[in-house]
Amino acid sequence: MTQERVGFAAVTAGYLATTTAEWVLPPLFPLLAIELGLGTGDAGLMFAVLSGSVAAGGLAGGFAIGRLGPRVGVTIALGVVAVGALASAASQSQASLIVGQALLGFGSGAFFVPGIRSAAQLAGERRGLAIGIFGVAFSAGVALAGLLAALGDVWG
């Protein structure tokens, strides 16, 4: 396997991971609502914070790619996603969950711009196919988030 293919696979796997982390909140919210005493309004606030932070992260990722390059941008973004996911998982209150989701969303949004650029660059002449495969990682991440929540429910 060439170095470009390994790089492409790594970037696409990163997008799968960020999407899974970003989309695991909706299927898990009913459990979080019970554990943390959250209501429908709290769900709306959390989804708004998550979506807003994804948008802000996308702008930051676009800015950072010009200053830092795609490799550094992808690495920093994945680190922010990891911190946000860990903070969300360790949350004991609505406030800490919101902070975790804000970090996770920001990192996920920041990943997209350098991630898609890296995928296209690593693909060479097959850019169209690479962007298609990169896009499939989004759908696969959403599906994986739902499956993980279902498995968590089955395994308790």
C-alpha positions in Angstrom: 0.0 0.0 0.0 1.4 3.4 -1.0 2.1 6.2 1.5 -0.7 8.2 -0.2 -3.3 5.5 0.3 -2.3 5.0 4.0 -2.6 8.8 4.4 -6.0 8.8 2.7 -7.2 5.9 4.8 -6.1 7.7 8.0 -7.8 11.0 7.1 -11.0 9.2 6.1 -10.9 7.2 9.3 -10.5 10.4 11.2 -13.6 11.8 9.6 -15.5 8.7 10.5 -14.4 9.0 14.1 -15.2 12.7 14.3 -18.7 12.1 12.8 -19.4 9.2 15.1 -18.4 11.3 18.1 -20.5 14.2 16.9 -23.6 12.1 16.2 -23.7 9.9 19.3 -25.5 12.5 21.4 -28.9 12.2 19.8 -29.4 8.4 20.4 -27.9 8.7 23.8 -29.8 11.7 25.0 -32.7 9.8 26.5 -30.2 8.0 28.8 -28.4 11.3 29.6 -31.8 12.9 30.3 -32.5 10.3 33.0 -28.9 10.4 34.5 -28.5 14.1 34.5 -32.1 15.2 34.9 -32.3 16.9 31.5 -35.5 17.9 29.6 -36.4 18.7 26.0 -35.2 22.3 26.3 -31.9 21.0 27.5 -31.6 18.8 24.4 -32.4 21.8 22.2 -29.7 23.8 23.9 -27.1 21.0 23.6 -27.8 20.4 19.9 -27.6 24.1 19.3 -24.3 24.4 21.0 -23.0 21.3 19.2 -24.1 22.6 15.8 -22.9 26.2 16.4 -19.5 24.9 17.6 -19.2 22.7 14.4 -19.8 25.9 12.3 -17.3 27.9 14.3 -14.8 25.0 14.0 -15.3 24.9 10.3 -14.3 28.6 10.0 -11.3 28.1 12.3 -10.2 25.0 10.3 -10.5 27.0 7.1 -8.3 29.8 8.6 -5.8 27.4 10.2 -5.2 25.4 7.0 -3.6 28.5 5.4 -1.4 29.1 8.4 -0.6 25.6 9.6 -1.2 23.3 6.7 -3.5 20.4 6.5 -1.5 17.9 8.4 -1.2 20.1 11.5 -4.8 21.2 11.1 -6.1 17.6 11.1 -3.9 16.6 14.1 -5.0 19.5 16.2 -8.7 19.1 15.3 -8.6 15.4 16.2 -7.0 16.3 19.5 -9.8 18.7 20.3 -12.4 16.1 19.3 -10.8 13.6 21.7 -10.7 16.1 24.6 -14.4 17.0 23.9 -15.4 13.3 23.7 -13.6 12.5 27.0 -15.1 15.5 28.7 -18.6 14.6 27.4 -18.2 11.0 28.6 -17.1 12.1 32.0 -19.8 14.7 32.4 -21.7 14.8 35.7 -23.8 17.9 34.9 -25.5 19.7 32.1 -22.8 22.4 32.2 -19.9 19.9 31.8 -21.7 18.1 29.0 -22.3 21.3 27.1 -18.6 22.2 27.4 -17.6 18.7 26.2 -20.0 19.0 23.3 -18.8 22.4 22.4 -15.2 21.2 22.3 -16.2 18.1 20.3 -18.2 20.1 17.8 -15.4 22.7 17.4 -12.8 20.0 16.7 -15.1 18.1 14.3 -15.9 21.3 12.3 -12.2 22.2 12.3 -11.3 18.7 11.0 -13.5 18.9 7.9 -11.6 21.6 5.9 -8.1 20.2 6.2 -9.5 16.6 6.1 -11.2 17.0 2.8 -8.3 18.9 1.4 -5.9 16.2 2.5 -8.2 13.5 1.0 -8.3 15.3 -2.3 -4.5 15.9 -2.4 -3.6 12.3 -1.4 -5.9 10.9 -4.1 -4.0 12.5 -7.0 -6.0 12.0 -10.3 -8.8 10.3 -8.5 -10.0 13.3 -6.5 -13.7 12.8 -7.4 -13.7 9.2 -6.1 -11.7 10.3 -3.0 -14.2 13.0 -2.1 -17.0 10.5 -2.6 -15.3 8.0 -0.3 -14.6 10.8 2.2 -18.3 11.7 2.1 -19.3 8.0 2.8 -17.3 8.3 6.0 -19.8 10.9 7.2 -22.8 8.5 6.7 -20.9 5.6 8.1 -20.1 7.7 11.2 -23.7 8.6 11.7 -24.7 4.9 11.4 -21.9 3.8 13.7 -23.1 6.3 16.3 -26.5 4.8 16.2 -25.2 1.2 16.4 -22.9 2.0 19.3 -25.9 3.5 21.2 -28.0 0.4 20.4 -25.2 -1.9 21.5 -24.8 0.1 24.7 -28.5 -0.4 25.4 -28.3 -4.2 24.7 -25.2 -4.7 26.8 -26.3 -2.3 29.5 
